Amino acid sequence: MHIRKKKWARPELAACPFYEENGEKRMGHWREAFPHPERPLQLEMGCGKGVSTAQMVAANPEINYVVVDISADVLGDTRRNIVRACEGHPENVWILSADICYIDRFFDQADGPERIYISFCNPWSERPKHEKRRLTHPRQLVQYRRMLREGGEIWFKTDDDPLFEDSLAYFLLCGFEPVYLTRDLAASGFAPNYISEHEQKYMDQGVPIKFGIFRMTALDPGFDPTRFRMTPGLRKRTLKLMKEPTR
Ligand SMILES: C[S@@+](CC[C@H](N)C(=O)[O-])C[C@H]1O[C@@H](n2cnc3c(N)ncnc32)[C@H](O)[C@@H]1O
């Protein structure tokens, strides 16, 4: 994705009371960063310009959010969109600049988010060797497991069929069971659905959005994510799951 440089983004973020550039120092203490630490904590990985983030944050003031992206240029837009939707400085969100590939340097079990959103992450579907860069790859899922609260969930949306199919296998392998699955989110009637920038783009093109909610259960103790390879058997099991009706 090409990201245009924005001169105003960094100065605006530097002055923003809910922007964090050095997230490592908050590891294990994210809940305390909010006026109401007892409220549920949810993370968004790769929030982009925050079009859906802003709607979600404004609509759910009783939920605390940390929204993460690697690009300060897009986070400048995220900040503006949130301020616009919340009509000022919201108390229930932090914008975090961080590389999600190393997310376990920023959050641990003491943070214990109940939910993680991953929407329209880069599919990396063209070359098998790039698969590891996906935000749903087992290398990532084991990191999310270490921070998620017991029974925590990952809400995953994409337009990309290979990414969705492979991700189903990743989730199953890493001890995440699907509790909701659809290959056409708009037709499924699932609500509320906050529509992101990329989601709108694909909907306008007539591409059905694939969506799943995956709940964390026990992990096979023998599973080693560093040796993970997609096998024909795994793909077959995944495709069988894909044919099941929406739950
Ligand atoms: C295709 S955009 C999707 C944005 C938004 N979720 C949406 O649905 O419109 C992917 C976003 O993920 C971010 N991203 C990709 N890899 C990342 C990483 N390793 N760490 C943090 N952010 C990342 C990119 O900067 C980009 O903003």
The ligand as an SDF file (V2000), in Angstrom:
LIG
                    3D

 27 29  0  0  0  0  0  0  0  0999 V2000
   -4.3960   -2.3470    4.0340 C   0  0  0  0  0  0  0  0  0  0  0  0
   -4.2730   -1.2880    5.4050 S   0  0  0  0  0  0  0  0  0  0  0  0
   -5.7910   -1.5510    6.2810 C   0  0  0  0  0  0  0  0  0  0  0  0
   -6.1510   -0.4150    7.1580 C   0  0  0  0  0  0  0  0  0  0  0  0
   -7.5010   -0.5300    7.8900 C   0  0  0  0  0  0  0  0  0  0  0  0
   -7.5030   -1.6140    8.8490 N   0  0  0  0  0  0  0  0  0  0  0  0
   -8.6520   -0.6940    6.9290 C   0  0  0  0  0  0  0  0  0  0  0  0
   -9.3130   -1.7420    6.9670 O   0  0  0  0  0  0  0  0  0  0  0  0
   -8.8980    0.2270    6.1290 O   0  0  0  0  0  0  0  0  0  0  0  0
   -3.0860   -2.1360    6.4140 C   0  0  0  0  0  0  0  0  0  0  0  0
   -2.5210   -1.2710    7.5240 C   0  0  0  0  0  0  0  0  0  0  0  0
   -1.6920   -2.0870    8.3570 O   0  0  0  0  0  0  0  0  0  0  0  0
   -0.5100   -1.3840    8.6790 C   0  0  0  0  0  0  0  0  0  0  0  0
    0.5420   -2.3760    8.9310 N   0  0  0  0  0  0  0  0  0  0  0  0
    1.0160   -3.3080    8.0800 C   0  0  0  0  0  0  0  0  0  0  0  0
    1.9880   -4.0470    8.6530 N   0  0  0  0  0  0  0  0  0  0  0  0
    2.1280   -3.5600    9.9180 C   0  0  0  0  0  0  0  0  0  0  0  0
    2.9840   -3.8900   11.0060 C   0  0  0  0  0  0  0  0  0  0  0  0
    3.8800   -4.8600   10.9110 N   0  0  0  0  0  0  0  0  0  0  0  0
    2.8650   -3.1820   12.1350 N   0  0  0  0  0  0  0  0  0  0  0  0
    1.9670   -2.1770   12.2400 C   0  0  0  0  0  0  0  0  0  0  0  0
    1.1250   -1.8220   11.2390 N   0  0  0  0  0  0  0  0  0  0  0  0
    1.2050   -2.4990   10.0960 C   0  0  0  0  0  0  0  0  0  0  0  0
   -0.2250   -0.4990    7.4860 C   0  0  0  0  0  0  0  0  0  0  0  0
    0.5680    0.6440    7.8330 O   0  0  0  0  0  0  0  0  0  0  0  0
   -1.6480   -0.1210    7.0500 C   0  0  0  0  0  0  0  0  0  0  0  0
   -2.0750    1.0870    7.6380 O   0  0  0  0  0  0  0  0  0  0  0  0
  1  2  1  0
  2  3  1  0
  2 10  1  0
  3  4  1  0
  4  5  1  0
  5  6  1  0
  5  7  1  0
  7  8  2  0
  7  9  1  0
 10 11  1  0
 11 12  1  0
 11 26  1  0
 12 13  1  0
 13 14  1  0
 13 24  1  0
 14 15  1  0
 14 23  1  0
 15 16  2  0
 16 17  1  0
 17 18  1  0
 17 23  2  0
 18 19  1  0
 18 20  2  0
 20 21  1  0
 21 22  2  0
 22 23  1  0
 24 25  1  0
 24 26  1  0
 26 27  1  0
M  CHG  2   2   1   9  -1
M  END
$$$$
